[in-house]
Amino acid sequence: MARKKTILKSQILETAYQVVKTEGFEGFTARNIAKKMDCSTQPIYLEFKSMDDLKHELVVKIKTYIDEIIYEKERTEEPLLNMCLNYIHFAKDEPVFFKALFFESQMDTDQMHNISLNKMMELFKQNNGTKELTEAEQIKLFKNIWITVHGTAVLVAQGFLKFHEKDVTDYIKQALQRSVPDYTV
C-alpha cells in the first residue's frame, strides 16, 4: 500500500506565499520553506519540478491576491481614486511584501506592474473622461498617474513618507485631476 501524502502542494504554496509576505524573496528557498513546514525539502521537489515552478505558481497566487483582495477594498466611491489608494495602503500595510514584489530582482517587476496597468485600463473603459481615449492614450495616462501613485507607495513602504490618509488622498486626487480628462471628485 502506498504511503498517503501528508504534505500537499497547496500547503507548500501557501507556506511559500507566507514566507515571501513576511521575509521577502530572501526567504524563498526550499530549505527555508521546508523548515517552516517542519519537513525536509523532498515534498517540495515531489510537488514542484523546481523552485522556478513553485515561483510561477506563487506569481499566480499573488496576482489573485492583488486583484481580488488589495484592489477590491472600497475606500472611496470613486473607482480610480480607490484603486490608487489601495495600492498605497498595500505599501503601508505590507511593506515587506510590497518591496519583495516591486523592488527585488527576484520577480519580473513588469509582470507585477502589469497587474496595476490592466486594472486601471479596466477602470478607464468605465470612466466618462477616459473611455473614448485610444489604448495608447490610456497607457500614457496610466504612466502619468502611476508616477505619483507608485512613487508615493515606495516612499511610504520605505518609511520616508509618513502616511496620513488625508494628505495621501489629496496627492492622488491632484494627480488624477491633472491627468484624467474631466476628472472631478
Secondary structure as the mmCIF struct_conf table of DSSP 4:
data_model
#
loop_
_struct_conf.conf_type_id
_struct_conf.id
_struct_conf.beg_label_comp_id
_struct_conf.beg_label_asym_id
_struct_conf.beg_label_seq_id
_struct_conf.end_label_comp_id
_struct_conf.end_label_asym_id
_struct_conf.end_label_seq_id
HELX_LH_PP_P HELX_LH_PP_P1 ALA A 2 LYS A 5
BEND BEND1 THR A 6 ILE A 7
HELX_RH_AL_P HELX_RH_AL_P1 LYS A 9 GLU A 23
HELX_RH_3T_P HELX_RH_3T_P1 GLY A 24 GLY A 27
BEND BEND2 THR A 29 THR A 29
HELX_RH_AL_P HELX_RH_AL_P2 ALA A 30 MET A 37
TURN_TY1_P TURN_TY1_P1 ASP A 38 ASP A 38
BEND BEND3 CYS A 39 CYS A 39
BEND BEND4 THR A 41 THR A 41
HELX_RH_AL_P HELX_RH_AL_P3 GLN A 42 GLU A 47
BEND BEND5 LYS A 49 SER A 50
HELX_RH_AL_P HELX_RH_AL_P4 MET A 51 TYR A 65
HELX_RH_PI_P HELX_RH_PI_P1 ILE A 66 ILE A 70
TURN_TY1_P TURN_TY1_P2 TYR A 71 GLU A 72
BEND BEND6 ARG A 75 GLU A 77
HELX_RH_AL_P HELX_RH_AL_P5 PRO A 79 ASP A 93
HELX_RH_AL_P HELX_RH_AL_P6 PRO A 95 PHE A 102
TURN_TY1_P TURN_TY1_P3 PHE A 103 PHE A 103
BEND BEND7 GLU A 104 GLU A 104
TURN_TY1_P TURN_TY1_P4 SER A 105 GLN A 106
BEND BEND8 MET A 107 MET A 107
HELX_RH_AL_P HELX_RH_AL_P7 THR A 109 GLN A 126
TURN_TY1_P TURN_TY1_P5 ASN A 128 GLU A 132
BEND BEND9 LEU A 133 LEU A 133
HELX_RH_AL_P HELX_RH_AL_P8 GLU A 135 ALA A 157
TURN_TY1_P TURN_TY1_P6 GLN A 158 GLY A 159
BEND BEND10 PHE A 160 LEU A 161
HELX_RH_AL_P HELX_RH_AL_P9 GLU A 165 SER A 179
BEND BEND11 VAL A 180 VAL A 180
TURN_TY1_P TURN_TY1_P7 PRO A 181 ASP A 182
#
